[in-house]
Amino acid sequence: MTDQPLPPAVRGVIAGLVDAVRAGDDARIDRLLERIVRIGTPEALYELRRQLAKGPTSP
């Protein structure tokens, strides 16, 4: 992984996806997952995994 911060747009997609997972919003999850796959950087996928691993009560 690089030490470069993710672009704001990528961080927004990740935050939206984490919120959708926590809310159980399947349609939104599908849409945002497609965007993450298109972005396709290891850093974005790593950050998504890290955010989801925090658990349901972490901001």
CHARMM internal coordinates of N, CA and C (Angstrom, degrees):
IC EDIT
DIST 1 N 1 CA 1.4409
DIST 1 CA 1 C 1.5242
ANGL 1 N 1 CA 1 C 109.61
DIST 1 C 2 N 1.3034
ANGL 1 CA 1 C 2 N 114.66
DIHE 1 N 1 CA 1 C 2 N 150.44
DIST 2 N 2 CA 1.4574
ANGL 1 C 2 N 2 CA 118.93
DIHE 1 CA 1 C 2 N 2 CA 177.34
DIST 2 CA 2 C 1.5169
ANGL 2 N 2 CA 2 C 109.40
DIHE 1 C 2 N 2 CA 2 C -95.19
DIST 2 C 3 N 1.3222
ANGL 2 CA 2 C 3 N 114.59
DIHE 2 N 2 CA 2 C 3 N 165.70
DIST 3 N 3 CA 1.4616
ANGL 2 C 3 N 3 CA 119.67
DIHE 2 CA 2 C 3 N 3 CA 177.52
DIST 3 CA 3 C 1.5191
ANGL 3 N 3 CA 3 C 111.53
DIHE 2 C 3 N 3 CA 3 C -90.00
DIST 3 C 4 N 1.3285
ANGL 3 CA 3 C 4 N 117.44
DIHE 3 N 3 CA 3 C 4 N 4.64
DIST 4 N 4 CA 1.4575
ANGL 3 C 4 N 4 CA 121.74
DIHE 3 CA 3 C 4 N 4 CA 179.54
DIST 4 CA 4 C 1.5279
ANGL 4 N 4 CA 4 C 109.49
DIHE 3 C 4 N 4 CA 4 C -72.02
DIST 4 C 5 N 1.3419
ANGL 4 CA 4 C 5 N 117.01
DIHE 4 N 4 CA 4 C 5 N 134.42
DIST 5 N 5 CA 1.4655
ANGL 4 C 5 N 5 CA 118.39
DIHE 4 CA 4 C 5 N 5 CA 175.98
DIST 5 CA 5 C 1.5277
ANGL 5 N 5 CA 5 C 110.28
DIHE 4 C 5 N 5 CA 5 C -70.04
DIST 5 C 6 N 1.3076
ANGL 5 CA 5 C 6 N 114.84
DIHE 5 N 5 CA 5 C 6 N 151.15
DIST 6 N 6 CA 1.4607
ANGL 5 C 6 N 6 CA 119.49
DIHE 5 CA 5 C 6 N 6 CA 177.30
DIST 6 CA 6 C 1.5216
ANGL 6 N 6 CA 6 C 109.48
DIHE 5 C 6 N 6 CA 6 C -71.48
DIST 6 C 7 N 1.3277
ANGL 6 CA 6 C 7 N 117.13
DIHE 6 N 6 CA 6 C 7 N 147.53
DIST 7 N 7 CA 1.4599
ANGL 6 C 7 N 7 CA 119.95
DIHE 6 CA 6 C 7 N 7 CA 176.22
DIST 7 CA 7 C 1.5335
ANGL 7 N 7 CA 7 C 110.45
DIHE 6 C 7 N 7 CA 7 C -61.48
DIST 7 C 8 N 1.3389
ANGL 7 CA 7 C 8 N 117.29
DIHE 7 N 7 CA 7 C 8 N 151.04
DIST 8 N 8 CA 1.4681
ANGL 7 C 8 N 8 CA 120.43
DIHE 7 CA 7 C 8 N 8 CA -179.37
DIST 8 CA 8 C 1.5327
ANGL 8 N 8 CA 8 C 113.45
DIHE 7 C 8 N 8 CA 8 C -55.06
DIST 8 C 9 N 1.3197
ANGL 8 CA 8 C 9 N 117.89
DIHE 8 N 8 CA 8 C 9 N -37.31
DIST 9 N 9 CA 1.4679
ANGL 8 C 9 N 9 CA 120.11
DIHE 8 CA 8 C 9 N 9 CA -179.79
DIST 9 CA 9 C 1.5242
ANGL 9 N 9 CA 9 C 111.26
DIHE 8 C 9 N 9 CA 9 C -63.68
DIST 9 C 10 N 1.3164
ANGL 9 CA 9 C 10 N 116.76
DIHE 9 N 9 CA 9 C 10 N -39.85
DIST 10 N 10 CA 1.4695
ANGL 9 C 10 N 10 CA 120.87
DIHE 9 CA 9 C 10 N 10 CA 179.15
DIST 10 CA 10 C 1.5191
ANGL 10 N 10 CA 10 C 109.63
DIHE 9 C 10 N 10 CA 10 C -68.33
DIST 10 C 11 N 1.3266
ANGL 10 CA 10 C 11 N 117.02
DIHE 10 N 10 CA 10 C 11 N -43.59
DIST 11 N 11 CA 1.4685
ANGL 10 C 11 N 11 CA 120.00
DIHE 10 CA 10 C 11 N 11 CA 177.40
DIST 11 CA 11 C 1.5276
ANGL 11 N 11 CA 11 C 110.63
DIHE 10 C 11 N 11 CA 11 C -59.99
DIST 11 C 12 N 1.3364
ANGL 11 CA 11 C 12 N 117.14
DIHE 11 N 11 CA 11 C 12 N -36.86
DIST 12 N 12 CA 1.4608
ANGL 11 C 12 N 12 CA 120.82
DIHE 11 CA 11 C 12 N 12 CA 178.56
DIST 12 CA 12 C 1.5164
ANGL 12 N 12 CA 12 C 112.66
DIHE 11 C 12 N 12 CA 12 C -65.34
DIST 12 C 13 N 1.3263
ANGL 12 CA 12 C 13 N 116.24
DIHE 12 N 12 CA 12 C 13 N -41.10
DIST 13 N 13 CA 1.4653
ANGL 12 C 13 N 13 CA 120.32
DIHE 12 CA 12 C 13 N 13 CA 177.97
DIST 13 CA 13 C 1.5220
ANGL 13 N 13 CA 13 C 109.61
DIHE 12 C 13 N 13 CA 13 C -64.30
DIST 13 C 14 N 1.3176
ANGL 13 CA 13 C 14 N 117.09
DIHE 13 N 13 CA 13 C 14 N -43.48
DIST 14 N 14 CA 1.4662
ANGL 13 C 14 N 14 CA 121.01
DIHE 13 CA 13 C 14 N 14 CA 179.49
DIST 14 CA 14 C 1.5218
ANGL 14 N 14 CA 14 C 110.48
DIHE 13 C 14 N 14 CA 14 C -62.71
DIST 14 C 15 N 1.3267
ANGL 14 CA 14 C 15 N 117.25
DIHE 14 N 14 CA 14 C 15 N -46.08
DIST 15 N 15 CA 1.4690
ANGL 14 C 15 N 15 CA 120.50
DIHE 14 CA 14 C 15 N 15 CA 179.51
DIST 15 CA 15 C 1.5232
ANGL 15 N 15 CA 15 C 110.71
DIHE 14 C 15 N 15 CA 15 C -61.40
DIST 15 C 16 N 1.3242
ANGL 15 CA 15 C 16 N 117.08
DIHE 15 N 15 CA 15 C 16 N -42.32
DIST 16 N 16 CA 1.4624
ANGL 15 C 16 N 16 CA 120.62
DIHE 15 CA 15 C 16 N 16 CA 178.23
DIST 16 CA 16 C 1.5119
ANGL 16 N 16 CA 16 C 112.27
DIHE 15 C 16 N 16 CA 16 C -64.08
DIST 16 C 17 N 1.3110
ANGL 16 CA 16 C 17 N 116.47
DIHE 16 N 16 CA 16 C 17 N -39.56
DIST 17 N 17 CA 1.4636
ANGL 16 C 17 N 17 CA 120.59
DIHE 16 CA 16 C 17 N 17 CA 179.39
DIST 17 CA 17 C 1.5194
ANGL 17 N 17 CA 17 C 111.20
DIHE 16 C 17 N 17 CA 17 C -67.27
DIST 17 C 18 N 1.3192
ANGL 17 CA 17 C 18 N 117.06
DIHE 17 N 17 CA 17 C 18 N -42.28
DIST 18 N 18 CA 1.4675
ANGL 17 C 18 N 18 CA 120.54
DIHE 17 CA 17 C 18 N 18 CA 177.63
DIST 18 CA 18 C 1.5271
ANGL 18 N 18 CA 18 C 109.81
DIHE 17 C 18 N 18 CA 18 C -61.73
DIST 18 C 19 N 1.3281
ANGL 18 CA 18 C 19 N 117.56
DIHE 18 N 18 CA 18 C 19 N -44.06
DIST 19 N 19 CA 1.4688
ANGL 18 C 19 N 19 CA 121.05
DIHE 18 CA 18 C 19 N 19 CA 177.46
DIST 19 CA 19 C 1.5243
ANGL 19 N 19 CA 19 C 111.28
DIHE 18 C 19 N 19 CA 19 C -61.38
DIST 19 C 20 N 1.3275
ANGL 19 CA 19 C 20 N 116.91
DIHE 19 N 19 CA 19 C 20 N -42.72
DIST 20 N 20 CA 1.4627
ANGL 19 C 20 N 20 CA 121.01
DIHE 19 CA 19 C 20 N 20 CA -179.62
DIST 20 CA 20 C 1.5222
ANGL 20 N 20 CA 20 C 111.30
DIHE 19 C 20 N 20 CA 20 C -64.17
DIST 20 C 21 N 1.3304
ANGL 20 CA 20 C 21 N 117.20
DIHE 20 N 20 CA 20 C 21 N -40.20
DIST 21 N 21 CA 1.4693
ANGL 20 C 21 N 21 CA 120.81
DIHE 20 CA 20 C 21 N 21 CA 177.95
DIST 21 CA 21 C 1.5195
ANGL 21 N 21 CA 21 C 109.77
DIHE 20 C 21 N 21 CA 21 C -63.04
DIST 21 C 22 N 1.3143
ANGL 21 CA 21 C 22 N 116.51
DIHE 21 N 21 CA 21 C 22 N -45.65
DIST 22 N 22 CA 1.4667
ANGL 21 C 22 N 22 CA 120.21
DIHE 21 CA 21 C 22 N 22 CA -179.46
DIST 22 CA 22 C 1.5221
ANGL 22 N 22 CA 22 C 111.85
DIHE 21 C 22 N 22 CA 22 C -64.78
DIST 22 C 23 N 1.3419
ANGL 22 CA 22 C 23 N 117.02
DIHE 22 N 22 CA 22 C 23 N -31.51
DIST 23 N 23 CA 1.4628
ANGL 22 C 23 N 23 CA 121.10
DIHE 22 CA 22 C 23 N 23 CA -179.99
DIST 23 CA 23 C 1.5276
ANGL 23 N 23 CA 23 C 112.23
DIHE 22 C 23 N 23 CA 23 C -87.09
DIST 23 C 24 N 1.3261
ANGL 23 CA 23 C 24 N 117.36
DIHE 23 N 23 CA 23 C 24 N -11.72
DIST 24 N 24 CA 1.4592
ANGL 23 C 24 N 24 CA 120.58
DIHE 23 CA 23 C 24 N 24 CA -178.74
DIST 24 CA 24 C 1.5209
ANGL 24 N 24 CA 24 C 113.18
DIHE 23 C 24 N 24 CA 24 C 72.91
DIST 24 C 25 N 1.3236
ANGL 24 CA 24 C 25 N 117.77
DIHE 24 N 24 CA 24 C 25 N 27.48
DIST 25 N 25 CA 1.4665
ANGL 24 C 25 N 25 CA 123.61
DIHE 24 CA 24 C 25 N 25 CA -177.71
DIST 25 CA 25 C 1.5318
ANGL 25 N 25 CA 25 C 109.41
DIHE 24 C 25 N 25 CA 25 C -86.76
DIST 25 C 26 N 1.3321
ANGL 25 CA 25 C 26 N 115.90
DIHE 25 N 25 CA 25 C 26 N 88.79
DIST 26 N 26 CA 1.4639
ANGL 25 C 26 N 26 CA 121.24
DIHE 25 CA 25 C 26 N 26 CA -172.98
DIST 26 CA 26 C 1.5240
ANGL 26 N 26 CA 26 C 113.78
DIHE 25 C 26 N 26 CA 26 C -59.07
DIST 26 C 27 N 1.3218
ANGL 26 CA 26 C 27 N 117.73
DIHE 26 N 26 CA 26 C 27 N -42.51
DIST 27 N 27 CA 1.4673
ANGL 26 C 27 N 27 CA 120.28
DIHE 26 CA 26 C 27 N 27 CA -178.53
DIST 27 CA 27 C 1.5274
ANGL 27 N 27 CA 27 C 110.67
DIHE 26 C 27 N 27 CA 27 C -63.42
DIST 27 C 28 N 1.2994
ANGL 27 CA 27 C 28 N 116.50
DIHE 27 N 27 CA 27 C 28 N -43.31
DIST 28 N 28 CA 1.4693
ANGL 27 C 28 N 28 CA 120.79
DIHE 27 CA 27 C 28 N 28 CA 179.16
DIST 28 CA 28 C 1.5299
ANGL 28 N 28 CA 28 C 110.89
DIHE 27 C 28 N 28 CA 28 C -67.70
DIST 28 C 29 N 1.3311
ANGL 28 CA 28 C 29 N 116.90
DIHE 28 N 28 CA 28 C 29 N -38.82
DIST 29 N 29 CA 1.4657
ANGL 28 C 29 N 29 CA 120.88
DIHE 28 CA 28 C 29 N 29 CA 176.96
DIST 29 CA 29 C 1.5275
ANGL 29 N 29 CA 29 C 109.64
DIHE 28 C 29 N 29 CA 29 C -58.59
DIST 29 C 30 N 1.3293
ANGL 29 CA 29 C 30 N 116.83
DIHE 29 N 29 CA 29 C 30 N -48.57
DIST 30 N 30 CA 1.4683
ANGL 29 C 30 N 30 CA 120.81
DIHE 29 CA 29 C 30 N 30 CA -179.44
DIST 30 CA 30 C 1.5219
ANGL 30 N 30 CA 30 C 111.42
DIHE 29 C 30 N 30 CA 30 C -58.66
DIST 30 C 31 N 1.3280
ANGL 30 CA 30 C 31 N 116.49
DIHE 30 N 30 CA 30 C 31 N -46.45
DIST 31 N 31 CA 1.4654
ANGL 30 C 31 N 31 CA 121.01
DIHE 30 CA 30 C 31 N 31 CA -178.10
DIST 31 CA 31 C 1.5323
ANGL 31 N 31 CA 31 C 111.43
DIHE 30 C 31 N 31 CA 31 C -62.67
DIST 31 C 32 N 1.3327
ANGL 31 CA 31 C 32 N 115.94
DIHE 31 N 31 CA 31 C 32 N -45.77
DIST 32 N 32 CA 1.4640
ANGL 31 C 32 N 32 CA 119.48
DIHE 31 CA 31 C 32 N 32 CA -177.39
DIST 32 CA 32 C 1.5280
ANGL 32 N 32 CA 32 C 112.13
DIHE 31 C 32 N 32 CA 32 C -73.41
DIST 32 C 33 N 1.3351
ANGL 32 CA 32 C 33 N 117.48
DIHE 32 N 32 CA 32 C 33 N -32.16
DIST 33 N 33 CA 1.4677
ANGL 32 C 33 N 33 CA 119.77
DIHE 32 CA 32 C 33 N 33 CA 175.45
DIST 33 CA 33 C 1.5242
ANGL 33 N 33 CA 33 C 110.68
DIHE 32 C 33 N 33 CA 33 C -62.62
DIST 33 C 34 N 1.3327
ANGL 33 CA 33 C 34 N 116.48
DIHE 33 N 33 CA 33 C 34 N -39.29
DIST 34 N 34 CA 1.4622
ANGL 33 C 34 N 34 CA 119.62
DIHE 33 CA 33 C 34 N 34 CA 176.80
DIST 34 CA 34 C 1.5233
ANGL 34 N 34 CA 34 C 110.66
DIHE 33 C 34 N 34 CA 34 C -59.85
DIST 34 C 35 N 1.3197
ANGL 34 CA 34 C 35 N 116.85
DIHE 34 N 34 CA 34 C 35 N -39.81
DIST 35 N 35 CA 1.4707
ANGL 34 C 35 N 35 CA 120.12
DIHE 34 CA 34 C 35 N 35 CA 179.11
DIST 35 CA 35 C 1.5243
ANGL 35 N 35 CA 35 C 111.12
DIHE 34 C 35 N 35 CA 35 C -66.75
DIST 35 C 36 N 1.3345
ANGL 35 CA 35 C 36 N 117.23
DIHE 35 N 35 CA 35 C 36 N -42.08
DIST 36 N 36 CA 1.4679
ANGL 35 C 36 N 36 CA 120.58
DIHE 35 CA 35 C 36 N 36 CA 178.82
DIST 36 CA 36 C 1.5258
ANGL 36 N 36 CA 36 C 110.11
DIHE 35 C 36 N 36 CA 36 C -62.49
DIST 36 C 37 N 1.3214
ANGL 36 CA 36 C 37 N 117.21
DIHE 36 N 36 CA 36 C 37 N -41.92
DIST 37 N 37 CA 1.4661
ANGL 36 C 37 N 37 CA 120.52
DIHE 36 CA 36 C 37 N 37 CA 179.60
DIST 37 CA 37 C 1.5265
ANGL 37 N 37 CA 37 C 110.05
DIHE 36 C 37 N 37 CA 37 C -63.99
DIST 37 C 38 N 1.3271
ANGL 37 CA 37 C 38 N 117.66
DIHE 37 N 37 CA 37 C 38 N -40.18
DIST 38 N 38 CA 1.4680
ANGL 37 C 38 N 38 CA 120.14
DIHE 37 CA 37 C 38 N 38 CA 178.02
DIST 38 CA 38 C 1.5268
ANGL 38 N 38 CA 38 C 111.26
DIHE 37 C 38 N 38 CA 38 C -65.21
DIST 38 C 39 N 1.3396
ANGL 38 CA 38 C 39 N 117.59
DIHE 38 N 38 CA 38 C 39 N -37.55
DIST 39 N 39 CA 1.4631
ANGL 38 C 39 N 39 CA 120.85
DIHE 38 CA 38 C 39 N 39 CA 176.93
DIST 39 CA 39 C 1.5211
ANGL 39 N 39 CA 39 C 108.21
DIHE 38 C 39 N 39 CA 39 C -62.22
DIST 39 C 40 N 1.3345
ANGL 39 CA 39 C 40 N 115.21
DIHE 39 N 39 CA 39 C 40 N -49.70
DIST 40 N 40 CA 1.4515
ANGL 39 C 40 N 40 CA 122.81
DIHE 39 CA 39 C 40 N 40 CA 168.33
DIST 40 CA 40 C 1.5203
ANGL 40 N 40 CA 40 C 119.04
DIHE 39 C 40 N 40 CA 40 C 62.35
DIST 40 C 41 N 1.3161
ANGL 40 CA 40 C 41 N 118.83
DIHE 40 N 40 CA 40 C 41 N 15.53
DIST 41 N 41 CA 1.4635
ANGL 40 C 41 N 41 CA 117.84
DIHE 40 CA 40 C 41 N 41 CA 178.34
DIST 41 CA 41 C 1.5234
ANGL 41 N 41 CA 41 C 109.92
DIHE 40 C 41 N 41 CA 41 C -86.49
DIST 41 C 42 N 1.3071
ANGL 41 CA 41 C 42 N 117.31
DIHE 41 N 41 CA 41 C 42 N 145.38
DIST 42 N 42 CA 1.4637
ANGL 41 C 42 N 42 CA 119.62
DIHE 41 CA 41 C 42 N 42 CA 176.86
DIST 42 CA 42 C 1.5281
ANGL 42 N 42 CA 42 C 111.90
DIHE 41 C 42 N 42 CA 42 C -58.61
DIST 42 C 43 N 1.3334
ANGL 42 CA 42 C 43 N 116.84
DIHE 42 N 42 CA 42 C 43 N -34.84
DIST 43 N 43 CA 1.4619
ANGL 42 C 43 N 43 CA 120.41
DIHE 42 CA 42 C 43 N 43 CA -179.55
DIST 43 CA 43 C 1.5259
ANGL 43 N 43 CA 43 C 111.31
DIHE 42 C 43 N 43 CA 43 C -63.89
DIST 43 C 44 N 1.3283
ANGL 43 CA 43 C 44 N 116.63
DIHE 43 N 43 CA 43 C 44 N -41.53
DIST 44 N 44 CA 1.4659
ANGL 43 C 44 N 44 CA 120.26
DIHE 43 CA 43 C 44 N 44 CA 179.53
DIST 44 CA 44 C 1.5261
ANGL 44 N 44 CA 44 C 110.46
DIHE 43 C 44 N 44 CA 44 C -65.80
DIST 44 C 45 N 1.3159
ANGL 44 CA 44 C 45 N 116.64
DIHE 44 N 44 CA 44 C 45 N -43.36
DIST 45 N 45 CA 1.4632
ANGL 44 C 45 N 45 CA 119.94
DIHE 44 CA 44 C 45 N 45 CA -179.77
DIST 45 CA 45 C 1.5262
ANGL 45 N 45 CA 45 C 111.26
DIHE 44 C 45 N 45 CA 45 C -67.38
DIST 45 C 46 N 1.3176
ANGL 45 CA 45 C 46 N 116.78
DIHE 45 N 45 CA 45 C 46 N -38.75
DIST 46 N 46 CA 1.4641
ANGL 45 C 46 N 46 CA 120.56
DIHE 45 CA 45 C 46 N 46 CA 177.10
DIST 46 CA 46 C 1.5290
ANGL 46 N 46 CA 46 C 110.42
DIHE 45 C 46 N 46 CA 46 C -62.93
DIST 46 C 47 N 1.3267
ANGL 46 CA 46 C 47 N 116.65
DIHE 46 N 46 CA 46 C 47 N -43.95
DIST 47 N 47 CA 1.4664
ANGL 46 C 47 N 47 CA 120.10
DIHE 46 CA 46 C 47 N 47 CA -179.35
DIST 47 CA 47 C 1.5270
ANGL 47 N 47 CA 47 C 110.66
DIHE 46 C 47 N 47 CA 47 C -65.34
DIST 47 C 48 N 1.3269
ANGL 47 CA 47 C 48 N 118.02
DIHE 47 N 47 CA 47 C 48 N -39.30
DIST 48 N 48 CA 1.4643
ANGL 47 C 48 N 48 CA 121.14
DIHE 47 CA 47 C 48 N 48 CA 176.56
DIST 48 CA 48 C 1.5242
ANGL 48 N 48 CA 48 C 109.67
DIHE 47 C 48 N 48 CA 48 C -60.23
DIST 48 C 49 N 1.3191
ANGL 48 CA 48 C 49 N 116.98
DIHE 48 N 48 CA 48 C 49 N -47.15
DIST 49 N 49 CA 1.4708
ANGL 48 C 49 N 49 CA 120.58
DIHE 48 CA 48 C 49 N 49 CA 179.02
DIST 49 CA 49 C 1.5232
ANGL 49 N 49 CA 49 C 110.78
DIHE 48 C 49 N 49 CA 49 C -60.02
DIST 49 C 50 N 1.3285
ANGL 49 CA 49 C 50 N 116.56
DIHE 49 N 49 CA 49 C 50 N -43.00
DIST 50 N 50 CA 1.4629
ANGL 49 C 50 N 50 CA 121.36
DIHE 49 CA 49 C 50 N 50 CA -179.31
DIST 50 CA 50 C 1.5299
ANGL 50 N 50 CA 50 C 110.96
DIHE 49 C 50 N 50 CA 50 C -62.85
DIST 50 C 51 N 1.3205
ANGL 50 CA 50 C 51 N 116.57
DIHE 50 N 50 CA 50 C 51 N -43.35
DIST 51 N 51 CA 1.4632
ANGL 50 C 51 N 51 CA 120.61
DIHE 50 CA 50 C 51 N 51 CA -179.35
DIST 51 CA 51 C 1.5306
ANGL 51 N 51 CA 51 C 111.39
DIHE 50 C 51 N 51 CA 51 C -66.71
DIST 51 C 52 N 1.3189
ANGL 51 CA 51 C 52 N 116.86
DIHE 51 N 51 CA 51 C 52 N -41.76
DIST 52 N 52 CA 1.4643
ANGL 51 C 52 N 52 CA 119.88
DIHE 51 CA 51 C 52 N 52 CA 179.82
DIST 52 CA 52 C 1.5252
ANGL 52 N 52 CA 52 C 111.57
DIHE 51 C 52 N 52 CA 52 C -68.25
DIST 52 C 53 N 1.3171
ANGL 52 CA 52 C 53 N 117.66
DIHE 52 N 52 CA 52 C 53 N -30.56
DIST 53 N 53 CA 1.4638
ANGL 52 C 53 N 53 CA 121.40
DIHE 52 CA 52 C 53 N 53 CA -179.38
DIST 53 CA 53 C 1.5228
ANGL 53 N 53 CA 53 C 112.55
DIHE 52 C 53 N 53 CA 53 C -71.95
DIST 53 C 54 N 1.3243
ANGL 53 CA 53 C 54 N 117.14
DIHE 53 N 53 CA 53 C 54 N -15.88
DIST 54 N 54 CA 1.4627
ANGL 53 C 54 N 54 CA 120.31
DIHE 53 CA 53 C 54 N 54 CA -179.57
DIST 54 CA 54 C 1.5240
ANGL 54 N 54 CA 54 C 112.15
DIHE 53 C 54 N 54 CA 54 C -64.12
DIST 54 C 55 N 1.3113
ANGL 54 CA 54 C 55 N 116.68
DIHE 54 N 54 CA 54 C 55 N -26.06
DIST 55 N 55 CA 1.4547
ANGL 54 C 55 N 55 CA 119.62
DIHE 54 CA 54 C 55 N 55 CA -179.73
DIST 55 CA 55 C 1.5136
ANGL 55 N 55 CA 55 C 111.97
DIHE 54 C 55 N 55 CA 55 C 99.40
DIST 55 C 56 N 1.3174
ANGL 55 CA 55 C 56 N 116.34
DIHE 55 N 55 CA 55 C 56 N 169.92
DIST 56 N 56 CA 1.4628
ANGL 55 C 56 N 56 CA 121.34
DIHE 55 CA 55 C 56 N 56 CA -171.50
DIST 56 CA 56 C 1.5225
ANGL 56 N 56 CA 56 C 115.76
DIHE 55 C 56 N 56 CA 56 C -71.12
DIST 56 C 57 N 1.3181
ANGL 56 CA 56 C 57 N 119.84
DIHE 56 N 56 CA 56 C 57 N -18.46
DIST 57 N 57 CA 1.4638
ANGL 56 C 57 N 57 CA 119.11
DIHE 56 CA 56 C 57 N 57 CA -175.65
DIST 57 CA 57 C 1.5121
ANGL 57 N 57 CA 57 C 113.40
DIHE 56 C 57 N 57 CA 57 C -102.38
DIST 57 C 58 N 1.3189
ANGL 57 CA 57 C 58 N 118.34
DIHE 57 N 57 CA 57 C 58 N -6.64
DIST 58 N 58 CA 1.4625
ANGL 57 C 58 N 58 CA 120.34
DIHE 57 CA 57 C 58 N 58 CA -179.34
DIST 58 CA 58 C 1.5203
ANGL 58 N 58 CA 58 C 110.20
DIHE 57 C 58 N 58 CA 58 C -82.75
DIST 58 C 59 N 1.3302
ANGL 58 CA 58 C 59 N 117.18
DIHE 58 N 58 CA 58 C 59 N 140.06
DIST 59 N 59 CA 1.4729
ANGL 58 C 59 N 59 CA 119.03
DIHE 58 CA 58 C 59 N 59 CA 177.71
DIST 59 CA 59 C 1.5107
ANGL 59 N 59 CA 59 C 111.57
DIHE 58 C 59 N 59 CA 59 C -73.39
END
COOR INIT
IC SEED 1 N 1 CA 1 C
IC BUILD
